[in-house]
């Protein structure tokens, strides 16, 4: 017999989670602040009614919203609300103190991918993943409940930096009349090539040996100055190239000019 499941929060992601559970054949109860329905799920008017299910999945905007709703009536909490590692650990401690079984997860996917193989659900702490398999591939990342949130923010940080860089590039190309359609195919192969450099860069940050015959920080600081100048000349915002230029320049000033880009981590770790 399958566990009964409730979903708290029917935003873009919560609705997709509830649908995936229904499709997997679970008996699903849903609650949302603004009344909302999901086909073949039972809607209830209070979180307390939703807590009667064996498993409660939460997918609310933030922990500030989620924490006041939680009570010890919950049997098993599968927390998919995004937060910091500290927030996740705090909820794990709350669950332990209140006799609530706890799974901390993060969703590395967009709502449209939920229920497909492309969706990876990282989870930490409790190794029993309960209903996570209905949403995608569950991947356990460690015993500490805060680890899933840590992986989430680290990976999203790469995504935001990449998307920010792409948008700066599209604006720069667009300022000379080159369309995203024409430019984007070049970016995908470029990103693939750049990502092959990451393992070596990671190793350099571990050994803290930054000798290079590939590309010195000096030349990259100059490059970032050129990108900032070119963006400014086209009337574009320069926040992103300037921020990187400032960070790289500090590393250069601290004696890393002849070192590889990996040496910038010495500034970040401060
Ligand atoms: P939405 O903005 O679409 O939904 C937010 C949800 O939080 C809604 O159910 C909303 O209720 C509820 N909510 C907000 N404020 C309150 C409040 N004060 N009291 C009660 N409920 C409240 O966000 P998403 O669904 O996109 O995101 C939800 C979580 O999933 C976030 O933590 C997000 O980081 C995570 N996530 C989202 C991804 C995505 O691609 N969308 C990807 C991976 C993770 P109401 O409808 O009443 O406003």
Boltz pocket constraint, residues with backbone or C-beta under 6 A from the ligand:
constraints:
  - pocket:
      binder: B
      contacts: [[A, 8], [A, 9], [A, 10], [A, 11], [A, 12], [A, 13], [A, 14], [A, 32], [A, 33], [A, 34], [A, 59], [A, 60], [A, 61], [A, 62], [A, 65], [A, 80], [A, 81], [A, 82], [A, 83], [A, 107], [A, 108], [A, 109], [A, 110], [A, 111]]
      max_distance: 6.0
